Amino acid sequence: MLLIVFALASTFAFAFYGCQTLLSDRPKEEFDRYGIPGLRRFVGSMQLLGAVGVLIGLSYSTIGALAAGGLTVMMVLGLIVRVKIGDSPRLMIPAASLAVMNALLVLLFIAA
């Protein structure tokens, strides 16, 4: 049950963030602030791909584990960028939470 709840939460979160990253103006400004404007489309695409992979993982756990692992790495890298630019810890809560949830998802997919 926990696997399903976390997988759906991750899928919806990254589908939302992926669409926002690709289509909204605010992420353009954020990626400029991060100093990596050229990575915005890549990150948004990987967020969407990761969301689909986690959802597929409910039927094929290996794919889910790989997708959740990729999303975990992405969020850890995002946290590193935020630390480097001096963001407040409050702004890091979403990425940290998604990193932990997806790391747990990797373990849950492996155990499934």
N, CA, C and O atoms as CSV, one atom per row, in Angstrom:
chain,resi,resn,atom,element,x,y,z
A,1,MET,N,N,0.821,-1.202,0.000
A,1,MET,CA,C,0.000,0.000,0.000
A,1,MET,C,C,0.865,1.268,0.000
A,1,MET,O,O,0.573,2.229,-0.711
A,2,LEU,N,N,1.944,1.253,0.816
A,2,LEU,CA,C,2.851,2.398,0.876
A,2,LEU,C,C,3.512,2.625,-0.481
A,2,LEU,O,O,3.711,3.766,-0.898
A,3,LEU,N,N,3.850,1.544,-1.161
A,3,LEU,CA,C,4.436,1.643,-2.498
A,3,LEU,C,C,3.495,2.391,-3.435
A,3,LEU,O,O,3.929,3.278,-4.170
A,4,ILE,N,N,2.230,2.048,-3.416
A,4,ILE,CA,C,1.254,2.686,-4.312
A,4,ILE,C,C,1.094,4.162,-3.976
A,4,ILE,O,O,1.073,5.006,-4.871
A,5,VAL,N,N,0.981,4.474,-2.687
A,5,VAL,CA,C,0.796,5.873,-2.268
A,5,VAL,C,C,2.007,6.715,-2.677
A,5,VAL,O,O,1.850,7.788,-3.260
A,6,PHE,N,N,3.215,6.228,-2.372
A,6,PHE,CA,C,4.423,6.974,-2.723
A,6,PHE,C,C,4.590,7.070,-4.245
A,6,PHE,O,O,4.978,8.119,-4.759
A,7,ALA,N,N,4.304,5.997,-4.955
A,7,ALA,CA,C,4.458,6.009,-6.409
A,7,ALA,C,C,3.494,7.012,-7.046
A,7,ALA,O,O,3.880,7.755,-7.948
A,8,LEU,N,N,2.264,7.036,-6.588
A,8,LEU,CA,C,1.304,7.997,-7.146
A,8,LEU,C,C,1.673,9.429,-6.771
A,8,LEU,O,O,1.545,10.336,-7.593
A,9,ALA,N,N,2.129,9.638,-5.538
A,9,ALA,CA,C,2.539,10.983,-5.117
A,9,ALA,C,C,3.727,11.460,-5.955
A,9,ALA,O,O,3.751,12.607,-6.402
A,10,SER,N,N,4.703,10.591,-6.165
A,10,SER,CA,C,5.871,10.952,-6.968
A,10,SER,C,C,5.464,11.218,-8.415
A,10,SER,O,O,5.907,12.193,-9.023
A,11,THR,N,N,4.621,10.348,-8.960
A,11,THR,CA,C,4.166,10.513,-10.342
A,11,THR,C,C,3.479,11.858,-10.530
A,11,THR,O,O,3.795,12.597,-11.463
A,12,PHE,N,N,2.542,12.175,-9.644
A,12,PHE,CA,C,1.812,13.436,-9.795
A,12,PHE,C,C,2.718,14.636,-9.569
A,12,PHE,O,O,2.616,15.629,-10.289
A,13,ALA,N,N,3.604,14.561,-8.579
A,13,ALA,CA,C,4.504,15.677,-8.297
A,13,ALA,C,C,5.420,15.954,-9.487
A,13,ALA,O,O,5.556,17.099,-9.920
A,14,PHE,N,N,6.045,14.904,-10.011
A,14,PHE,CA,C,6.999,15.126,-11.094
A,14,PHE,C,C,6.311,15.406,-12.426
A,14,PHE,O,O,6.888,16.092,-13.270
A,15,ALA,N,N,5.111,14.906,-12.641
A,15,ALA,CA,C,4.357,15.287,-13.838
A,15,ALA,C,C,4.038,16.777,-13.777
A,15,ALA,O,O,4.175,17.490,-14.771
A,16,PHE,N,N,3.612,17.242,-12.599
A,16,PHE,CA,C,3.314,18.664,-12.405
A,16,PHE,C,C,4.569,19.507,-12.602
A,16,PHE,O,O,4.571,20.450,-13.392
A,17,TYR,N,N,5.650,19.161,-11.873
A,17,TYR,CA,C,6.876,19.947,-11.963
A,17,TYR,C,C,7.484,19.886,-13.355
A,17,TYR,O,O,8.035,20.877,-13.834
A,18,GLY,N,N,7.393,18.739,-14.007
A,18,GLY,CA,C,7.926,18.623,-15.360
A,18,GLY,C,C,7.202,19.541,-16.326
A,18,GLY,O,O,7.833,20.232,-17.126
A,19,CYS,N,N,5.876,19.549,-16.254
A,19,CYS,CA,C,5.091,20.449,-17.111
A,19,CYS,C,C,5.399,21.907,-16.797
A,19,CYS,O,O,5.566,22.725,-17.702
A,20,GLN,N,N,5.473,22.226,-15.506
A,20,GLN,CA,C,5.807,23.599,-15.111
A,20,GLN,C,C,7.183,24.003,-15.635
A,20,GLN,O,O,7.359,25.097,-16.171
A,21,THR,N,N,8.147,23.112,-15.473
A,21,THR,CA,C,9.513,23.412,-15.896
A,21,THR,C,C,9.581,23.669,-17.398
A,21,THR,O,O,10.325,24.541,-17.847
A,22,LEU,N,N,8.821,22.927,-18.163
A,22,LEU,CA,C,8.852,23.077,-19.617
A,22,LEU,C,C,7.992,24.219,-20.134
A,22,LEU,O,O,8.320,24.823,-21.156
A,23,LEU,N,N,6.894,24.528,-19.443
A,23,LEU,CA,C,5.902,25.425,-20.031
A,23,LEU,C,C,5.711,26.766,-19.340
A,23,LEU,O,O,5.129,27.677,-19.930
A,24,SER,N,N,6.176,26.911,-18.125
A,24,SER,CA,C,5.909,28.116,-17.355
A,24,SER,C,C,7.097,29.080,-17.391
A,24,SER,O,O,8.236,28.660,-17.592
A,25,ASP,N,N,6.828,30.356,-17.197
A,25,ASP,CA,C,7.892,31.360,-17.181
A,25,ASP,C,C,8.700,31.345,-15.886
A,25,ASP,O,O,9.900,31.617,-15.908
A,26,ARG,N,N,8.066,31.033,-14.767
A,26,ARG,CA,C,8.772,31.073,-13.482
A,26,ARG,C,C,9.984,30.149,-13.450
A,26,ARG,O,O,11.046,30.580,-13.000
A,27,PRO,N,N,9.881,28.894,-13.906
A,27,PRO,CA,C,11.076,28.046,-13.916
A,27,PRO,C,C,12.202,28.590,-14.803
A,27,PRO,O,O,13.378,28.358,-14.524
A,28,LYS,N,N,11.845,29.309,-15.865
A,28,LYS,CA,C,12.889,29.919,-16.691
A,28,LYS,C,C,13.725,30.865,-15.840
A,28,LYS,O,O,14.954,30.855,-15.904
A,29,GLU,N,N,13.038,31.688,-15.034
A,29,GLU,CA,C,13.735,32.617,-14.143
A,29,GLU,C,C,14.545,31.872,-13.090
A,29,GLU,O,O,15.660,32.277,-12.759
A,30,GLU,N,N,13.987,30.783,-12.564
A,30,GLU,CA,C,14.689,30.006,-11.542
A,30,GLU,C,C,15.961,29.367,-12.112
A,30,GLU,O,O,17.007,29.403,-11.464
A,31,PHE,N,N,15.888,28.796,-13.291
A,31,PHE,CA,C,17.070,28.169,-13.878
A,31,PHE,C,C,18.129,29.211,-14.212
A,31,PHE,O,O,19.323,28.917,-14.156
A,32,ASP,N,N,17.707,30.429,-14.561
A,32,ASP,CA,C,18.664,31.529,-14.721
A,32,ASP,C,C,19.334,31.828,-13.378
A,32,ASP,O,O,20.551,32.007,-13.313
A,33,ARG,N,N,18.546,31.881,-12.322
A,33,ARG,CA,C,19.068,32.163,-10.982
A,33,ARG,C,C,20.018,31.060,-10.532
A,33,ARG,O,O,21.009,31.335,-9.856
A,34,TYR,N,N,19.725,29.820,-10.899
A,34,TYR,CA,C,20.598,28.698,-10.545
A,34,TYR,C,C,21.901,28.723,-11.335
A,34,TYR,O,O,22.877,28.078,-10.949
A,35,GLY,N,N,21.919,29.468,-12.442
A,35,GLY,CA,C,23.102,29.519,-13.291
A,35,GLY,C,C,23.176,28.383,-14.302
A,35,GLY,O,O,24.240,28.107,-14.857
A,36,ILE,N,N,22.036,27.722,-14.541
A,36,ILE,CA,C,22.012,26.595,-15.484
A,36,ILE,C,C,20.807,26.698,-16.436
A,36,ILE,O,O,20.027,25.753,-16.547
A,37,PRO,N,N,20.656,27.835,-17.117
A,37,PRO,CA,C,19.464,28.001,-17.963
A,37,PRO,C,C,19.371,26.977,-19.077
A,37,PRO,O,O,18.268,26.638,-19.505
A,38,GLY,N,N,20.495,26.478,-19.557
A,38,GLY,CA,C,20.482,25.525,-20.657
A,38,GLY,C,C,19.994,24.138,-20.268
A,38,GLY,O,O,19.743,23.307,-21.141
A,39,LEU,N,N,19.856,23.874,-18.982
A,39,LEU,CA,C,19.417,22.547,-18.534
A,39,LEU,C,C,17.912,22.456,-18.268
A,39,LEU,O,O,17.404,21.376,-17.966
A,40,ARG,N,N,17.200,23.573,-18.376
A,40,ARG,CA,C,15.775,23.580,-18.019
A,40,ARG,C,C,14.977,22.550,-18.813
A,40,ARG,O,O,14.224,21.779,-18.219
A,41,ARG,N,N,15.117,22.517,-20.107
A,41,ARG,CA,C,14.331,21.572,-20.924
A,41,ARG,C,C,14.712,20.129,-20.618
A,41,ARG,O,O,13.852,19.250,-20.562
A,42,PHE,N,N,16.005,19.892,-20.421
A,42,PHE,CA,C,16.452,18.540,-20.077
A,42,PHE,C,C,15.854,18.099,-18.743
A,42,PHE,O,O,15.342,16.986,-18.625
A,43,VAL,N,N,15.920,18.972,-17.743
A,43,VAL,CA,C,15.390,18.632,-16.417
A,43,VAL,C,C,13.883,18.397,-16.488
A,43,VAL,O,O,13.381,17.422,-15.928
A,44,GLY,N,N,13.164,19.278,-17.170
A,44,GLY,CA,C,11.716,19.105,-17.304
A,44,GLY,C,C,11.361,17.803,-18.003
A,44,GLY,O,O,10.422,17.114,-17.601
A,45,SER,N,N,12.099,17.468,-19.036
A,45,SER,CA,C,11.863,16.213,-19.761
A,45,SER,C,C,12.145,15.000,-18.879
A,45,SER,O,O,11.394,14.025,-18.900
A,46,MET,N,N,13.227,15.061,-18.105
A,46,MET,CA,C,13.575,13.952,-17.206
A,46,MET,C,C,12.562,13.816,-16.072
A,46,MET,O,O,12.286,12.708,-15.612
A,47,GLN,N,N,12.011,14.941,-15.625
A,47,GLN,CA,C,10.960,14.876,-14.607
A,47,GLN,C,C,9.739,14.140,-15.148
A,47,GLN,O,O,9.166,13.291,-14.465
A,48,LEU,N,N,9.347,14.468,-16.368
A,48,LEU,CA,C,8.196,13.787,-16.973
A,48,LEU,C,C,8.488,12.316,-17.231
A,48,LEU,O,O,7.646,11.459,-16.965
A,49,LEU,N,N,9.667,12.020,-17.745
A,49,LEU,CA,C,10.058,10.637,-17.989
A,49,LEU,C,C,10.118,9.851,-16.681
A,49,LEU,O,O,9.681,8.702,-16.623
A,50,GLY,N,N,10.658,10.471,-15.634
A,50,GLY,CA,C,10.714,9.818,-14.329
A,50,GLY,C,C,9.324,9.533,-13.779
A,50,GLY,O,O,9.080,8.473,-13.203
A,51,ALA,N,N,8.412,10.487,-13.962
A,51,ALA,CA,C,7.038,10.289,-13.499
A,51,ALA,C,C,6.404,9.089,-14.186
A,51,ALA,O,O,5.754,8.268,-13.539
A,52,VAL,N,N,6.592,8.990,-15.488
A,52,VAL,CA,C,6.042,7.856,-16.243
A,52,VAL,C,C,6.705,6.555,-15.788
A,52,VAL,O,O,6.034,5.536,-15.624
A,53,GLY,N,N,8.017,6.594,-15.587
A,53,GLY,CA,C,8.740,5.395,-15.147
A,53,GLY,C,C,8.279,4.891,-13.789
A,53,GLY,O,O,8.141,3.685,-13.585
A,54,VAL,N,N,8.041,5.809,-12.861
A,54,VAL,CA,C,7.555,5.408,-11.535
A,54,VAL,C,C,6.166,4.786,-11.656
A,54,VAL,O,O,5.870,3.790,-10.997
A,55,LEU,N,N,5.328,5.366,-12.488
A,55,LEU,CA,C,3.985,4.807,-12.684
A,55,LEU,C,C,4.065,3.416,-13.317
A,55,LEU,O,O,3.360,2.502,-12.889
A,56,ILE,N,N,4.903,3.251,-14.314
A,56,ILE,CA,C,5.096,1.938,-14.936
A,56,ILE,C,C,5.640,0.948,-13.907
A,56,ILE,O,O,5.369,-0.250,-13.980
A,57,GLY,N,N,6.404,1.463,-12.957
A,57,GLY,CA,C,6.971,0.624,-11.909
A,57,GLY,C,C,5.947,-0.125,-11.091
A,57,GLY,O,O,6.268,-1.139,-10.472
A,58,LEU,N,N,4.725,0.354,-11.080
A,58,LEU,CA,C,3.684,-0.372,-10.344
A,58,LEU,C,C,3.398,-1.728,-10.993
A,58,LEU,O,O,2.865,-2.630,-10.346
A,59,SER,N,N,3.754,-1.866,-12.268
A,59,SER,CA,C,3.628,-3.155,-12.960
A,59,SER,C,C,4.975,-3.834,-13.180
A,59,SER,O,O,5.063,-5.062,-13.187
A,60,TYR,N,N,6.017,-3.037,-13.359
A,60,TYR,CA,C,7.372,-3.550,-13.621
A,60,TYR,C,C,8.325,-2.883,-12.635
A,60,TYR,O,O,8.831,-1.788,-12.883
A,61,SER,N,N,8.559,-3.555,-11.524
A,61,SER,CA,C,9.275,-2.925,-10.408
A,61,SER,C,C,10.696,-2.488,-10.764
A,61,SER,O,O,11.193,-1.518,-10.191
A,62,THR,N,N,11.356,-3.169,-11.684
A,62,THR,CA,C,12.711,-2.760,-12.060
A,62,THR,C,C,12.703,-1.369,-12.689
A,62,THR,O,O,13.564,-0.542,-12.390
A,63,ILE,N,N,11.738,-1.119,-13.551
A,63,ILE,CA,C,11.621,0.197,-14.183
A,63,ILE,C,C,11.303,1.244,-13.117
A,63,ILE,O,O,11.856,2.343,-13.144
A,64,GLY,N,N,10.430,0.913,-12.194
A,64,GLY,CA,C,10.092,1.843,-11.120
A,64,GLY,C,C,11.299,2.181,-10.262
A,64,GLY,O,O,11.503,3.342,-9.906
A,65,ALA,N,N,12.097,1.179,-9.927
A,65,ALA,CA,C,13.289,1.404,-9.106
A,65,ALA,C,C,14.279,2.307,-9.839
A,65,ALA,O,O,14.848,3.223,-9.244
A,66,LEU,N,N,14.482,2.050,-11.120
A,66,LEU,CA,C,15.406,2.883,-11.902
A,66,LEU,C,C,14.906,4.321,-12.018
A,66,LEU,O,O,15.680,5.267,-11.869
A,67,ALA,N,N,13.619,4.479,-12.281
A,67,ALA,CA,C,13.049,5.827,-12.406
A,67,ALA,C,C,13.123,6.572,-11.078
A,67,ALA,O,O,13.525,7.735,-11.040
A,68,ALA,N,N,12.738,5.915,-9.996
A,68,ALA,CA,C,12.789,6.552,-8.682
A,68,ALA,C,C,14.230,6.879,-8.295
A,68,ALA,O,O,14.489,7.904,-7.664
A,69,GLY,N,N,15.158,6.014,-8.670
A,69,GLY,CA,C,16.570,6.294,-8.417
A,69,GLY,C,C,17.047,7.516,-9.178
A,69,GLY,O,O,17.770,8.351,-8.635
A,70,GLY,N,N,16.647,7.621,-10.425
A,70,GLY,CA,C,17.004,8.794,-11.221
A,70,GLY,C,C,16.425,10.079,-10.654
A,70,GLY,O,O,17.092,11.114,-10.629
A,71,LEU,N,N,15.181,10.007,-10.199
A,71,LEU,CA,C,14.550,11.188,-9.603
A,71,LEU,C,C,15.223,11.555,-8.279
A,71,LEU,O,O,15.349,12.735,-7.951
A,72,THR,N,N,15.650,10.553,-7.528
A,72,THR,CA,C,16.375,10.820,-6.282
A,72,THR,C,C,17.670,11.568,-6.581
A,72,THR,O,O,17.978,12.570,-5.935
A,73,VAL,N,N,18.421,11.082,-7.556
A,73,VAL,CA,C,19.678,11.741,-7.929
A,73,VAL,C,C,19.406,13.174,-8.390
A,73,VAL,O,O,20.140,14.095,-8.028
A,74,MET,N,N,18.354,13.362,-9.188
A,74,MET,CA,C,18.014,14.695,-9.670
A,74,MET,C,C,17.726,15.645,-8.511
A,74,MET,O,O,18.166,16.794,-8.526
A,75,MET,N,N,16.998,15.177,-7.520
A,75,MET,CA,C,16.660,16.031,-6.390
A,75,MET,C,C,17.888,16.326,-5.525
A,75,MET,O,O,18.027,17.437,-5.011
A,76,VAL,N,N,18.768,15.354,-5.361
A,76,VAL,CA,C,20.002,15.594,-4.609
A,76,VAL,C,C,20.859,16.633,-5.339
A,76,VAL,O,O,21.413,17.534,-4.709
A,77,LEU,N,N,20.966,16.509,-6.654
A,77,LEU,CA,C,21.708,17.506,-7.426
A,77,LEU,C,C,21.056,18.883,-7.315
A,77,LEU,O,O,21.749,19.896,-7.229
A,78,GLY,N,N,19.728,18.916,-7.318
A,78,GLY,CA,C,19.015,20.180,-7.131
A,78,GLY,C,C,19.314,20.799,-5.772
A,78,GLY,O,O,19.469,22.015,-5.659
A,79,LEU,N,N,19.393,19.968,-4.749
A,79,LEU,CA,C,19.742,20.470,-3.417
A,79,LEU,C,C,21.157,21.037,-3.400
A,79,LEU,O,O,21.408,22.069,-2.776
A,80,ILE,N,N,22.067,20.374,-4.075
A,80,ILE,CA,C,23.450,20.860,-4.141
A,80,ILE,C,C,23.494,22.237,-4.803
A,80,ILE,O,O,24.192,23.134,-4.332
A,81,VAL,N,N,22.747,22.399,-5.893
A,81,VAL,CA,C,22.689,23.701,-6.573
A,81,VAL,C,C,22.140,24.754,-5.625
A,81,VAL,O,O,22.677,25.860,-5.549
A,82,ARG,N,N,21.080,24.425,-4.904
A,82,ARG,CA,C,20.480,25.399,-3.986
A,82,ARG,C,C,21.436,25.783,-2.855
A,82,ARG,O,O,21.475,26.942,-2.442
A,83,VAL,N,N,22.201,24.819,-2.356
A,83,VAL,CA,C,23.195,25.125,-1.313
A,83,VAL,C,C,24.262,26.053,-1.887
A,83,VAL,O,O,24.661,27.022,-1.242
A,84,LYS,N,N,24.726,25.752,-3.110
A,84,LYS,CA,C,25.786,26.556,-3.730
A,84,LYS,C,C,25.370,28.005,-3.960
A,84,LYS,O,O,26.195,28.913,-3.852
A,85,ILE,N,N,24.084,28.227,-4.279
A,85,ILE,CA,C,23.651,29.603,-4.531
A,85,ILE,C,C,23.147,30.283,-3.265
A,85,ILE,O,O,22.749,31.447,-3.302
A,86,GLY,N,N,23.161,29.568,-2.148
A,86,GLY,CA,C,22.819,30.171,-0.863
A,86,GLY,C,C,21.339,30.284,-0.568
A,86,GLY,O,O,20.939,31.162,0.197
A,87,ASP,N,N,20.516,29.436,-1.143
A,87,ASP,CA,C,19.089,29.446,-0.821
A,87,ASP,C,C,18.868,29.080,0.644
A,87,ASP,O,O,19.681,28.389,1.256
A,88,SER,N,N,17.771,29.549,1.182
A,88,SER,CA,C,17.439,29.219,2.574
A,88,SER,C,C,16.978,27.762,2.661
A,88,SER,O,O,16.454,27.214,1.691
A,89,PRO,N,N,17.173,27.144,3.817
A,89,PRO,CA,C,16.718,25.750,3.987
A,89,PRO,C,C,15.225,25.576,3.692
A,89,PRO,O,O,14.812,24.519,3.215
A,90,ARG,N,N,14.422,26.591,3.969
A,90,ARG,CA,C,12.979,26.515,3.701
A,90,ARG,C,C,12.702,26.233,2.227
A,90,ARG,O,O,11.764,25.506,1.901
A,91,LEU,N,N,13.507,26.801,1.340
A,91,LEU,CA,C,13.309,26.591,-0.089
A,91,LEU,C,C,13.756,25.207,-0.544
A,91,LEU,O,O,13.442,24.783,-1.656
A,92,MET,N,N,14.486,24.506,0.313
A,92,MET,CA,C,14.993,23.181,-0.040
A,92,MET,C,C,14.060,22.047,0.390
A,92,MET,O,O,14.286,20.892,0.031
A,93,ILE,N,N,13.033,22.363,1.143
A,93,ILE,CA,C,12.135,21.337,1.686
A,93,ILE,C,C,11.478,20.486,0.587
A,93,ILE,O,O,11.478,19.260,0.701
A,94,PRO,N,N,10.920,21.089,-0.473
A,94,PRO,CA,C,10.297,20.234,-1.496
A,94,PRO,C,C,11.282,19.254,-2.132
A,94,PRO,O,O,10.972,18.070,-2.263
A,95,ALA,N,N,12.455,19.726,-2.525
A,95,ALA,CA,C,13.433,18.833,-3.163
A,95,ALA,C,C,13.911,17.763,-2.187
A,95,ALA,O,O,14.069,16.603,-2.568
A,96,ALA,N,N,14.140,18.143,-0.935
A,96,ALA,CA,C,14.591,17.171,0.062
A,96,ALA,C,C,13.515,16.116,0.306
A,96,ALA,O,O,13.818,14.927,0.406
A,97,SER,N,N,12.275,16.548,0.400
A,97,SER,CA,C,11.171,15.610,0.625
A,97,SER,C,C,11.014,14.642,-0.545
A,97,SER,O,O,10.818,13.443,-0.347
A,98,LEU,N,N,11.103,15.173,-1.763
A,98,LEU,CA,C,10.987,14.310,-2.938
A,98,LEU,C,C,12.181,13.373,-3.061
A,98,LEU,O,O,12.031,12.242,-3.524
A,99,ALA,N,N,13.357,13.825,-2.656
A,99,ALA,CA,C,14.533,12.948,-2.681
A,99,ALA,C,C,14.347,11.777,-1.725
A,99,ALA,O,O,14.611,10.629,-2.084
A,100,VAL,N,N,13.895,12.066,-0.510
A,100,VAL,CA,C,13.684,11.005,0.485
A,100,VAL,C,C,12.585,10.051,0.027
A,100,VAL,O,O,12.742,8.833,0.106
A,101,MET,N,N,11.478,10.603,-0.447
A,101,MET,CA,C,10.371,9.750,-0.880
A,101,MET,C,C,10.798,8.830,-2.025
A,101,MET,O,O,10.452,7.649,-2.033
A,102,ASN,N,N,11.544,9.365,-2.988
A,102,ASN,CA,C,11.959,8.526,-4.120
A,102,ASN,C,C,13.037,7.533,-3.728
A,102,ASN,O,O,13.101,6.444,-4.299
A,103,ALA,N,N,13.882,7.875,-2.774
A,103,ALA,CA,C,14.859,6.900,-2.269
A,103,ALA,C,C,14.129,5.738,-1.589
A,103,ALA,O,O,14.502,4.576,-1.755
A,104,LEU,N,N,13.087,6.068,-0.824
A,104,LEU,CA,C,12.278,5.009,-0.217
A,104,LEU,C,C,11.559,4.186,-1.282
A,104,LEU,O,O,11.400,2.973,-1.142
A,105,LEU,N,N,11.129,4.857,-2.342
A,105,LEU,CA,C,10.471,4.148,-3.440
A,105,LEU,C,C,11.415,3.129,-4.087
A,105,LEU,O,O,10.992,2.030,-4.448
A,106,VAL,N,N,12.680,3.491,-4.232
A,106,VAL,CA,C,13.652,2.541,-4.792
A,106,VAL,C,C,13.635,1.262,-3.945
A,106,VAL,O,O,13.552,0.156,-4.478
A,107,LEU,N,N,13.715,1.427,-2.630
A,107,LEU,CA,C,13.716,0.260,-1.740
A,107,LEU,C,C,12.416,-0.516,-1.820
A,107,LEU,O,O,12.423,-1.747,-1.814
A,108,LEU,N,N,11.303,0.191,-1.893
A,108,LEU,CA,C,10.005,-0.478,-1.986
A,108,LEU,C,C,9.858,-1.236,-3.307
A,108,LEU,O,O,9.315,-2.341,-3.334
A,109,PHE,N,N,10.339,-0.648,-4.393
A,109,PHE,CA,C,10.276,-1.342,-5.683
A,109,PHE,C,C,11.163,-2.580,-5.679
A,109,PHE,O,O,10.785,-3.621,-6.216
A,110,ILE,N,N,12.343,-2.468,-5.072
A,110,ILE,CA,C,13.244,-3.613,-5.003
A,110,ILE,C,C,12.630,-4.748,-4.180
A,110,ILE,O,O,12.785,-5.923,-4.512
A,111,ALA,N,N,11.939,-4.381,-3.113
A,111,ALA,CA,C,11.325,-5.386,-2.236
A,111,ALA,C,C,10.069,-6.002,-2.843
A,111,ALA,O,O,9.622,-7.065,-2.414
A,112,ALA,N,N,9.503,-5.328,-3.845
A,112,ALA,CA,C,8.227,-5.810,-4.425
A,112,ALA,C,C,8.420,-7.063,-5.254
A,112,ALA,O,O,7.456,-7.592,-5.807
